[in-house]
Amino acid sequence: MPSHIRSYVARAIRDGVSYHAMHEHFADLYRDLPAIFVLDEDEVFPDMDVFEVPNIAYWFRDSAKPMPDDLVLRLGIESRPWFQVMASILRAYRDVE
């Protein structure tokens, strides 16, 4: 998992966002984003439905756990869309600031 996303998820959990509510947290971030996503001059929308899978809360919980620095993490094929959406939203906030 990209470290900036792991850090964000861990910080959000420390700040009181339940891992059960993390997918809603990202939906709220997207809803409140003071910008739009554009591709070839057309507005595009992140597919927030990718988070509508069984047990996603436990994935957020486990992804925020401390791990050894020498551990090499690999993205499973099922988690790639989750990272694409989360990274897009977080990057948009960084670019707006």
DSSP file with accessible surface (Angstrom, degrees, kcal/mol):
  #  RESIDUE AA STRUCTURE BP1 BP2  ACC     N-H-->O    O-->H-N    N-H-->O    O-->H-N    TCO  KAPPA ALPHA  PHI   PSI    X-CA   Y-CA   Z-CA
    1    1 A M              0   0   32      0, 0.0    72,-0.1     0, 0.0     5,-0.0   0.000 360.0 360.0 360.0 133.7    0.0    0.0    0.0
    2    2 A P    >>  -     0   0   49      0, 0.0     4,-2.3     0, 0.0     3,-0.5  -0.317 360.0-129.0 -55.7 136.1    1.4    3.4   -0.8
    3    3 A S  H 3> S+     0   0   90      1,-0.2     4,-2.8     2,-0.2     5,-0.2   0.833 103.8  57.1 -63.3 -34.4    2.7    4.9    2.4
    4    4 A H  H 3> S+     0   0  106      2,-0.2     4,-2.0     1,-0.2    -1,-0.2   0.881 109.9  45.7 -67.7 -31.6    0.9    8.2    2.1
    5    5 A I  H <> S+     0   0    1     -3,-0.5     4,-2.8     2,-0.2     5,-0.3   0.930 112.8  49.9 -74.6 -42.5   -2.4    6.4    1.9
    6    6 A R  H  X S+     0   0   47     -4,-2.3     4,-2.7     1,-0.2     5,-0.2   0.935 112.3  49.1 -58.4 -43.3   -1.5    4.2    4.8
    7    7 A S  H  X S+     0   0   68     -4,-2.8     4,-2.5     1,-0.2    -1,-0.2   0.908 111.4  48.7 -63.3 -42.8   -0.5    7.2    6.8
    8    8 A Y  H  X S+     0   0   38     -4,-2.0     4,-2.7     2,-0.2    -2,-0.2   0.942 112.9  46.6 -63.7 -47.5   -3.7    9.0    6.0
    9    9 A V  H  X S+     0   0    0     -4,-2.8     4,-2.4     1,-0.2    -2,-0.2   0.937 114.0  48.4 -61.3 -45.2   -5.9    6.1    7.0
   10   10 A A  H  X S+     0   0   18     -4,-2.7     4,-2.5    -5,-0.3    -1,-0.2   0.918 112.8  48.0 -62.4 -42.8   -4.0    5.5   10.2
   11   11 A R  H  X S+     0   0  113     -4,-2.5     4,-2.2    -5,-0.2    -1,-0.2   0.920 110.3  51.7 -65.0 -41.9   -4.2    9.2   11.1
   12   12 A A  H  <>S+     0   0    6     -4,-2.7     5,-2.8     2,-0.2    -2,-0.2   0.920 110.8  48.2 -61.9 -41.1   -8.0    9.3   10.3
   13   13 A I  H ><5S+     0   0   50     -4,-2.4     3,-1.7     1,-0.2    -2,-0.2   0.934 111.2  50.1 -65.2 -43.1   -8.5    6.3   12.6
   14   14 A R  H 3<5S+     0   0  178     -4,-2.5    -1,-0.2     1,-0.3    -2,-0.2   0.857 107.1  56.4 -61.2 -33.3   -6.4    7.9   15.4
   15   15 A D  T 3<5S-     0   0  123     -4,-2.2    -1,-0.3    -5,-0.2    -2,-0.2   0.388 131.9 -90.2 -82.5   3.6   -8.5   11.1   14.9
   16   16 A G  T < 5S+     0   0   65     -3,-1.7     2,-0.7     1,-0.3    -3,-0.2   0.465  80.2 137.4 108.5   0.4  -11.7    9.1   15.6
   17   17 A V      < -     0   0   32     -5,-2.8    -1,-0.3    -6,-0.2    -2,-0.1  -0.730  53.0-130.6 -79.8 118.2  -12.9    7.9   12.2
   18   18 A S    >   -     0   0   57     -2,-0.7     3,-1.5     1,-0.1     4,-0.4  -0.394   9.8-127.1 -65.7 143.6  -14.0    4.3   12.8
   19   19 A Y  G >  S+     0   0   63      1,-0.3     3,-0.7     2,-0.2     4,-0.4   0.810 113.3  62.2 -63.1 -22.8  -12.5    1.8   10.3
   20   20 A H  G 3  S+     0   0   90      1,-0.2    -1,-0.3     2,-0.1     4,-0.2   0.768 109.6  40.2 -69.0 -23.6  -16.2    0.8    9.8
   21   21 A A  G <> S+     0   0   31     -3,-1.5     4,-2.2     1,-0.1    -1,-0.2   0.306  84.4 103.3-105.9   7.1  -16.9    4.3    8.5
   22   22 A M  H <> S+     0   0    0     -3,-0.7     4,-2.3    -4,-0.4     5,-0.2   0.896  79.3  51.6 -63.4 -40.4  -13.7    4.8    6.5
   23   23 A H  H  > S+     0   0   28     -4,-0.4     4,-1.9     1,-0.2    -1,-0.2   0.916 112.0  47.9 -64.9 -35.3  -15.4    4.3    3.1
   24   24 A E  H  > S+     0   0   98      2,-0.2     4,-2.7     1,-0.2    -1,-0.2   0.860 107.0  57.9 -68.6 -34.1  -18.0    6.9    4.1
   25   25 A H  H  X S+     0   0   42     -4,-2.2     4,-2.4     2,-0.2    -2,-0.2   0.939 107.8  45.5 -59.8 -45.4  -15.2    9.2    5.2
   26   26 A F  H  X S+     0   0    0     -4,-2.3     4,-2.4     2,-0.2    -1,-0.2   0.883 111.0  53.4 -67.4 -35.0  -13.7    9.0    1.7
   27   27 A A  H  X S+     0   0   37     -4,-1.9     4,-2.7    -5,-0.2    -2,-0.2   0.916 109.9  48.3 -64.2 -39.6  -17.1    9.6    0.1
   28   28 A D  H  X S+     0   0   67     -4,-2.7     4,-2.4     2,-0.2    -2,-0.2   0.896 109.3  52.6 -66.9 -40.3  -17.5   12.7    2.3
   29   29 A L  H  X S+     0   0   28     -4,-2.4     4,-0.5     2,-0.2    -2,-0.2   0.935 112.2  45.7 -58.8 -44.5  -14.0   13.9    1.3
   30   30 A Y  H >< S+     0   0   52     -4,-2.4     3,-1.2     1,-0.2    -2,-0.2   0.936 111.4  51.8 -64.9 -44.5  -15.0   13.5   -2.3
   31   31 A R  H 3< S+     0   0  158     -4,-2.7    -1,-0.2     1,-0.3    -2,-0.2   0.898 114.6  43.1 -58.0 -40.0  -18.4   15.2   -1.8
   32   32 A D  H 3< S+     0   0   92     -4,-2.4    -1,-0.3    -5,-0.1    -2,-0.2   0.429  82.3 126.8 -89.6   1.3  -16.7   18.2   -0.1
   33   33 A L    <<  -     0   0   17     -3,-1.2     2,-1.0    -4,-0.5    -3,-0.1  -0.415  56.5-144.7 -63.1 123.6  -13.8   18.5   -2.6
   34   34 A P  S    S+     0   0   92      0, 0.0     2,-0.3     0, 0.0    -1,-0.1  -0.147  76.8  52.8 -84.4  43.6  -13.7   22.1   -3.9
   35   35 A A  S    S-     0   0   44     -2,-1.0     2,-0.3     2,-0.0    -2,-0.1  -0.947  73.8-125.1-159.3 173.8  -12.7   20.9   -7.3
   36   36 A I        -     0   0  101     -2,-0.3     2,-0.5    56,-0.0     9,-0.1  -0.900  23.1-116.0-127.2 159.8  -13.7   18.5  -10.1
   37   37 A F  E     -A   44   0A  39      7,-0.6     7,-2.5    -2,-0.3     2,-0.4  -0.830  34.2-167.5 -94.8 133.5  -11.8   15.8  -11.9
   38   38 A V  E     +A   43   0A  85     -2,-0.5     2,-0.4     5,-0.3     5,-0.2  -0.977  15.5 177.5-128.1 137.0  -11.3   16.4  -15.6
   39   39 A L  E >  S-A   42   0A 106      3,-2.9     3,-1.8    -2,-0.4    -2,-0.0  -0.980  80.4 -13.2-136.4 121.3  -10.2   14.1  -18.4
   40   40 A D  T 3  S-     0   0  137     -2,-0.4     3,-0.1     1,-0.3    -1,-0.1   0.900 128.7 -55.8  52.5  43.8  -10.0   15.4  -22.0
   41   41 A E  T 3  S+     0   0  185      1,-0.2     2,-0.4     0, 0.0    -1,-0.3   0.541 117.7 110.5  69.1   7.9  -12.0   18.5  -20.9
   42   42 A D  E <  S-A   39   0A 110     -3,-1.8    -3,-2.9     0, 0.0     2,-0.2  -0.919  73.6-115.0-112.2 141.6  -14.9   16.4  -19.6
   43   43 A E  E     -A   38   0A  94     -2,-0.4     2,-0.3    -5,-0.2    -5,-0.3  -0.531  35.3-168.2 -71.5 134.5  -15.7   16.0  -15.9
   44   44 A V  E     -A   37   0A  56     -7,-2.5    -7,-0.6    -2,-0.2    -1,-0.0  -0.884  10.0-140.9-122.6 158.3  -15.2   12.5  -14.7
   45   45 A F        -     0   0  135     -2,-0.3    -9,-0.0    -9,-0.1     2,-0.0  -0.972  18.5-118.7-125.3 128.8  -16.3   10.9  -11.4
   46   46 A P        -     0   0   24      0, 0.0     2,-1.5     0, 0.0     3,-0.1  -0.361  34.6-114.1 -60.1 143.3  -14.4    8.5   -9.2
   47   47 A D    >   +     0   0   91      1,-0.2     3,-1.5    34,-0.1     4,-0.1  -0.646  37.6 177.2 -83.2  90.6  -16.2    5.2   -8.9
   48   48 A M  G >   +     0   0   35     -2,-1.5     3,-1.6     1,-0.3    -1,-0.2   0.669  68.3  80.0 -71.0 -13.7  -17.1    5.2   -5.2
   49   49 A D  G >  S+     0   0  118      1,-0.3     3,-2.0     2,-0.2    -1,-0.3   0.674  70.2  82.2 -67.0 -14.2  -18.9    2.0   -5.6
   50   50 A V  G <  S+     0   0   27     -3,-1.5    -1,-0.3     1,-0.3    -2,-0.1   0.768  86.9  57.2 -62.3 -21.6  -15.6    0.1   -5.5
   51   51 A F  G <  S+     0   0    3     -3,-1.6     2,-1.8     1,-0.2    -1,-0.3   0.507  79.8  94.5 -84.9  -5.4  -15.8    0.4   -1.7
   52   52 A E    <   +     0   0  130     -3,-2.0    -1,-0.2    -4,-0.1    -3,-0.1  -0.446  60.0 116.4 -86.6  64.5  -19.2   -1.4   -1.6
   53   53 A V  S >  S-     0   0   55     -2,-1.8     3,-1.4     1,-0.0    -3,-0.0  -0.937  74.4 -87.6-128.5 152.3  -17.7   -4.8   -0.9
   54   54 A P  T 3  S+     0   0  115      0, 0.0    -2,-0.0     0, 0.0    -1,-0.0  -0.300 107.6   7.2 -59.4 140.0  -18.1   -7.2    2.0
   55   55 A N  T >> S+     0   0  116      1,-0.1     4,-1.3     3,-0.1     3,-0.6   0.644  76.8 140.0  66.8  20.3  -15.7   -6.7    4.9
   56   56 A I  H <>  +     0   0   10     -3,-1.4     4,-2.3     1,-0.2     5,-0.2   0.873  68.2  63.9 -61.0 -31.1  -14.1   -3.5    3.5
   57   57 A A  H 3> S+     0   0   11      1,-0.2     4,-2.4     2,-0.2    -1,-0.2   0.898 100.8  49.7 -59.8 -39.7  -14.0   -2.1    7.0
   58   58 A Y  H <> S+     0   0   93     -3,-0.6     4,-2.7     2,-0.2    -1,-0.2   0.840 106.6  55.5 -71.3 -29.6  -11.6   -4.9    8.1
   59   59 A W  H  X S+     0   0   54     -4,-1.3     4,-2.4     2,-0.2    -2,-0.2   0.939 109.4  46.7 -65.6 -44.0   -9.4   -4.1    5.1
   60   60 A F  H  X S+     0   0    0     -4,-2.3     4,-1.0     2,-0.2    -2,-0.2   0.927 112.9  50.4 -62.1 -43.1   -9.2   -0.5    6.3
   61   61 A R  H >< S+     0   0   83     -4,-2.4     3,-0.8     1,-0.2     4,-0.4   0.954 114.2  43.0 -58.8 -50.0   -8.5   -1.7    9.9
   62   62 A D  H >< S+     0   0   63     -4,-2.7     3,-1.0     1,-0.2    -1,-0.2   0.842 108.7  58.3 -68.8 -31.9   -5.7   -4.0    8.8
   63   63 A S  H 3< S+     0   0    7     -4,-2.4    -1,-0.2     1,-0.2    -2,-0.2   0.725 104.4  52.5 -72.1 -18.7   -4.2   -1.5    6.4
   64   64 A A  T << S+     0   0   20     -4,-1.0    -1,-0.2    -3,-0.8    -2,-0.2   0.511  83.9 111.5 -94.4  -3.3   -3.7    1.0    9.2
   65   65 A K  S <  S-     0   0  104     -3,-1.0   -55,-0.1    -4,-0.4    -3,-0.0  -0.380  80.3 -98.2 -69.7 145.7   -1.8   -1.4   11.5
   66   66 A P        -     0   0  129      0, 0.0    -1,-0.1     0, 0.0    -2,-0.1  -0.357  46.0-172.0 -60.8 141.4    1.9   -0.8   12.2
   67   67 A M        -     0   0   61     -3,-0.1     0, 0.0     4,-0.0     0, 0.0  -0.972  31.0 -90.6-135.2 151.8    4.1   -2.9   10.0
   68   68 A P    >   -     0   0   81      0, 0.0     3,-1.5     0, 0.0     0, 0.0  -0.274  33.6-124.7 -60.1 145.8    7.9   -3.4   10.0
   69   69 A D  T 3  S+     0   0  168      1,-0.3     0, 0.0     3,-0.0     0, 0.0   0.793 109.3  55.4 -62.3 -29.4    9.8   -1.1    7.8
   70   70 A D  T 3  S+     0   0  139      2,-0.1     2,-0.3     0, 0.0    -1,-0.3   0.485  80.9 112.1 -87.4   1.8   11.4   -3.9    5.9
   71   71 A L    <   -     0   0   85     -3,-1.5     2,-0.7     1,-0.0    -4,-0.0  -0.567  60.4-145.9 -76.1 128.9    8.1   -5.5    5.0
   72   72 A V        -     0   0   98     -2,-0.3     2,-0.4     2,-0.0    -2,-0.1  -0.878  14.5-157.5 -98.6 117.0    7.3   -5.3    1.2
   73   73 A L        -     0   0   70     -2,-0.7     2,-0.4   -72,-0.1    -2,-0.0  -0.764   5.1-163.5 -96.5 141.7    3.6   -4.8    0.6
   74   74 A R        -     0   0  206     -2,-0.4     2,-0.4   -73,-0.0    -2,-0.0  -0.966  21.8-119.6-122.9 139.8    2.0   -5.7   -2.7
   75   75 A L        -     0   0   55     -2,-0.4     2,-0.1     2,-0.0     5,-0.0  -0.636  24.8-134.5 -78.7 127.5   -1.3   -4.6   -3.9
   76   76 A G    >>  -     0   0   26     -2,-0.4     3,-1.1     1,-0.1     4,-0.9  -0.475  24.2-113.1 -73.8 153.2   -3.8   -7.3   -4.6
   77   77 A I  G >4 S+     0   0  126      1,-0.3     3,-0.5     2,-0.2    -1,-0.1   0.865 116.8  55.3 -57.8 -34.5   -5.7   -7.0   -7.8
   78   78 A E  G 34 S+     0   0  121      1,-0.2     4,-0.3     2,-0.1    -1,-0.3   0.764 106.7  50.7 -72.0 -22.8   -9.0   -6.5   -5.9
   79   79 A S  G <> S+     0   0    4     -3,-1.1     4,-1.9     1,-0.2     3,-0.3   0.630  84.9  86.6 -92.3 -10.4   -7.5   -3.5   -3.9
   80   80 A R  H <X S+     0   0  120     -4,-0.9     4,-2.4    -3,-0.5     5,-0.2   0.911  87.8  50.6 -59.4 -44.1   -6.1   -1.5   -6.9
   81   81 A P  H  > S+     0   0   45      0, 0.0     4,-2.2     0, 0.0    -1,-0.2   0.887 107.8  55.3 -62.2 -32.6   -9.4    0.3   -7.6
   82   82 A W  H  > S+     0   0   23     -4,-0.3     4,-2.6    -3,-0.3    -2,-0.2   0.937 110.2  45.0 -62.8 -44.8   -9.6    1.3   -3.9
   83   83 A F  H  X S+     0   0   12     -4,-1.9     4,-3.0     1,-0.2     5,-0.3   0.874 109.4  55.3 -67.9 -37.4   -6.2    2.9   -4.0
   84   84 A Q  H  X S+     0   0  127     -4,-2.4     4,-2.0    -5,-0.2    -1,-0.2   0.937 112.5  42.5 -60.6 -44.8   -6.9    4.6   -7.3
   85   85 A V  H  X S+     0   0   11     -4,-2.2     4,-2.4     2,-0.2     5,-0.2   0.955 117.2  45.7 -67.3 -49.3   -9.9    6.3   -5.8
   86   86 A M  H  X S+     0   0    0     -4,-2.6     4,-2.7     1,-0.2     5,-0.3   0.934 114.6  47.9 -61.2 -44.4   -8.3    7.2   -2.4
   87   87 A A  H  X S+     0   0   30     -4,-3.0     4,-2.7     1,-0.2     5,-0.2   0.900 110.5  52.2 -65.0 -38.6   -5.1    8.5   -4.1
   88   88 A S  H  X S+     0   0   51     -4,-2.0     4,-2.2    -5,-0.3    -1,-0.2   0.931 112.7  44.5 -63.0 -44.8   -7.1   10.6   -6.6
   89   89 A I  H  X S+     0   0    0     -4,-2.4     4,-2.1     2,-0.2    -2,-0.2   0.948 115.8  46.0 -66.2 -47.5   -9.1   12.2   -3.8
   90   90 A L  H  X S+     0   0   26     -4,-2.7     4,-2.2     1,-0.2    -2,-0.2   0.907 113.4  49.7 -64.0 -39.1   -6.1   12.8   -1.5
   91   91 A R  H  X S+     0   0  150     -4,-2.7     4,-2.8    -5,-0.3    -1,-0.2   0.906 107.5  54.6 -66.7 -38.9   -4.1   14.2   -4.4
   92   92 A A  H  X S+     0   0   14     -4,-2.2     4,-1.8    -5,-0.2    -1,-0.2   0.920 108.6  48.7 -61.2 -41.4   -6.9   16.5   -5.4
   93   93 A Y  H  X S+     0   0   52     -4,-2.1     4,-1.7     2,-0.2    -1,-0.2   0.922 111.5  49.7 -64.3 -40.6   -6.9   18.0   -1.9
   94   94 A R  H  < S+     0   0  148     -4,-2.2    -2,-0.2     1,-0.2    -1,-0.2   0.922 111.8  48.2 -64.1 -41.1   -3.2   18.4   -2.0
   95   95 A D  H  < S+     0   0   99     -4,-2.8    -1,-0.2     1,-0.2    -2,-0.2   0.800 109.8  52.7 -70.7 -28.5   -3.4   20.2   -5.4
   96   96 A V  H  <        0   0   68     -4,-1.8    -1,-0.2    -5,-0.2    -2,-0.2   0.845 360.0 360.0 -74.2 -34.1   -6.2   22.5   -4.2
   97   97 A E     <        0   0  187     -4,-1.7    -3,-0.1    -5,-0.2    -4,-0.0   0.207 360.0 360.0 -69.8 360.0   -4.3   23.6   -1.1
